[in-house]
Amino acid sequence: MNSTGIAARTGKILLNAAGTAGDSVLLLGRAIRHLSEVPRKRHVIIELCFTYGVRSIPVTAIVAMFSGMILSLQTGVQFSELGLQEQLGSLVGIAMCREMGPFITGLILTATVASSLATELGTMQVSEEIDALEVMSVSPVSYLVMPRIVTMAIVTPLLTILTNIVGIIGVGIIANTQFGVSFQLYFDKALDSLTTLDHVFGLPKDIYTGLFKAVIFGIQIAVIGCGAGLRAEGGALGVGRATRSAVVSAFLLIIASSYFISSLFYH
């Protein structure tokens, strides 16, 4: 492929990405206009919280536990060489609540929920169920998209809290069994590291920063998943492409937005 062809292909990819980003922003804006309908759709939202949240608890807990244990094992070796193994709690308390907790939760929900949303709405789109809703004067954004965005904005920070707790416990187990750090000392160090003078709603900065990230990640996952599904076309193959696109886009956006949010709070 010559340079002209490469430039044309790159330009097409960038234009498609820009178009997708614009569609996602517009979809979010349309969903926000329907937030007044949340009380009427509370039963749907509660059901979705069970589907996307409660059913994600086992895999979230397992991943969080082993992520914490891996982090403890790798950093503990280096800390023990310097005689600083007692500081594992300080390091992990900050790392889990500020960065790793929301990031791990976001990736898990990207793999499970974003793909599910894209597949569900994509199937409805290619089978013309979305068109049928519009014919009946039912807004797909109000009926399908808005409840899922609200659900993910609720579920993601709650699962992040679970990830933080389980991850910190996992680190404590390794710190105690492998490096001889008592549980009391470990948890005291972890709690001390999270005690800052900067509080919002009674939460230390490292905790509310991570929870803010989790809310943003949840909204991003829902918007990208729903948007990819609503843009699906071309039958089963198109649904597959939409699902793959949703997972990749949500994954990349979580990484990028995590950096910018951290820069905003800790610049």
N, C-alpha and C positions, 0 to 999 in steps of 0.2 A: 504494500500500500504506500503510495507516494505521500509527500508532505501535505498536499492539498486535501487528499482523502482523509488523512489523520485529523487535519484541522476541521474539516466538515463534520467528521464523526464526533470530535470533541465538542464542537459548537452545538450539535444536536443533543448530546448528553446534557450539556449545561442548560440549554433551553428547556429540555424536559424536566430537569431538576427544579429550575426556577418556576415552571408552570405548576409542578406538583406542590412546591412550597406555597405558591400563591393560592392554590385551591385549598390547601390545609388551613391557611390563615382565614380564608373566607368561610370555610366550614366551621371553624371555631367561633368566628363572629356570629354566624347564624345560630349556632347552638347557644351562645350566651344570651341571645335575644329571647330564647325559650326557657330561661332559668326560672321565670315566674311560675312555670308549670310543675316545678319539682314537687310541691306538696301533693298534687294530684297523682303523680307518678311514683310516690314513695314506695308503694308495694313492689313495683317493677324494680326500683333501685335496690331495695332490700334483697330481692331474689337474685339480682345480678351481683350484689356484694357476696352472697353465698357462693355463687358460681365462680367468680373471679378471685375472691378473697379466701374464703374458708377452704376451698378445694386446692388452693395454692400453698396452704400452710405446711403440709408435709415436705414437699420438695424445697420450699424456702428454708425450713428449719434444717434439713439435711445439708443443703449447700452452705448455709451460714455456719453450721457447726464445723464442717470440714475446712471451710475457708479460714475460720478462726484458728483451727488447729494447725493448718499449713503455715499461716502467718506466724504463729507462735513458734513453731519448730524452726523456721528459717531465721527469724530475727533472734530467737533465743540462743541459737548457736553463736551468733556474732556477739550478742550481749554478754553471754557467759565468758567468752574469751577476754572481755574487758572488765569482768566482774560487775556487770550492770544488769544481771538477770532480774533483779528486784524491780527494775523500771519497766518491765514488760507491760504491767497494768497501765502505766501512764501513756505509753505509746499506743497501745491497742484501744484504750478508751477513746482517745481522740480520733484515731484512724477509722474505727468502726462507725462511730456516730457522725463524723464529718463527711467521710468519703465512701468507705467500703459498704456500709449498710445500705444507703440509698442506691449505690451503684449495683450491688449484687441483686437487690430486689428489682431494680429496673430491668436488668438483663433477664432475670427469670420471667418477669411479666411480659417482656418483649417476646420471648420464645413461646410463652403459653397464650397470653391474651391477645397480643397484636396479631398473631397468626390466626387465632380463633375469630377475631372480629373481621379480618379481611376475608376469611373463608365464608363466614356466615353471611355477611352483607354482599360479598361477591356472588355467592350462589343465588341470593335473592335478586341481585341485579341482572344476572344473565338469564334467569328464569322469568324475568319481567314482573316479579312481585313488587319491586319498587315502583314501577310504572302503575301497577294496580292501586297502590296506596295513593299515588297522586291523583289518579282518576276518581278515587273516593274522597278527594279533598283532605287527605291525611298527609301532613308534612313528614317526610322520612327523617328530617333532622330532628323534629320534635319527638317522633315516635321511636326512632331507633338510635340516633346519634347522641342527643343530649343526655338521656339516662346513663349511657355508657361512659360518657366523659365525667359526669358527676360521680358515678360509681368508682371509677379509677382514681379520681382525686381524693376519694375517701379511703379506698382500699390500700393504695400504695404506701402512704405514711404509716398506716397501722401495721402492714407487713414489714416495713422498715424498722419499726420499734422491735418487732419480733426478731428480725435479723440481727439488730444491735445486741439484744440480750443474749440470744443463743450464741452469736459469734464471740462475745466477751466470755461467756461460760466456757466455750470450746478452748479459747486461749488459756483460761485459768486451769483447765484440766491438764494441758500440756505443760504449763509453767510449773505446776505442782509435781506432776509425775516424772517429768524429764529434767527439770532444772532446780527442783527442791524449793520452790517459792511457795510459802504457805498461802492458803486461800484467803485468809484474813488480810495479810499484807498485800496480796495481789488486788483484791477488790477495794481495799483502802486507796491504793495508788490509782486505780481506774476511776474511782469516784472523785478523788482529788483533782485529777487531770481535767474533769468535766466541770469543775466548780470555777466559774469566772464571775467577774463583777458585771459583765454585760448580759443582762437577762431581758427576755421578752416573754410576756405571759408566764413568768416564773421559770422559764427554761433557759439554761446556759446557752451561750452562742453556738458552741459546737453541735448541740442537739437541735436547736431550731434551724440552724443552717441545713443540716441533713434532712430534716422534715420538710423544709421548704423545697429542697431539691426533689424529694420524693413526690410532692404534690405536682411539681412541674413535670417530672418524668411520667407520672400517671396520666396527666392531661395529654402529653405528647403521644404516648402509646395509644390512647383511645382515639385521638384525632387522626393519627397516621393510619391506624388499623381500619377505622371506619372509612376514611377517605379513599384508601386503596381498594376497599371492597366496593364502594359506590362507583369507582372508575373502572371496575372490571368489565371486560367485554371479550367475546370470543369463546364462550362455552367453558368447559372444564379446564382447558388449557389456560384461558384467561384468568380464571380463579386461581390457578396455581401461580401464575406470574404475579398476580396481585398479592398473594400471601407472601411470596419471596420478597417482593418489593417492600411490603410493610415491615417485615422483620429487619431487613437490611437498613432501611431508612430510620426506623426507630432506634436501632442499635447505634448508628452513627450519630444521630441527633442527641442521644443520651450522653455519649462521650463528649461531644462538643459543648453541650449546654452545661455539663458538670464543670468543665474548665471555666466557662464564663461566669457561672454562679459563684464558684470559689474565688475568682478574681474580684467579683463584686463585693463579697463579704470580707475578704482577707487581703485586699490590695494595700 
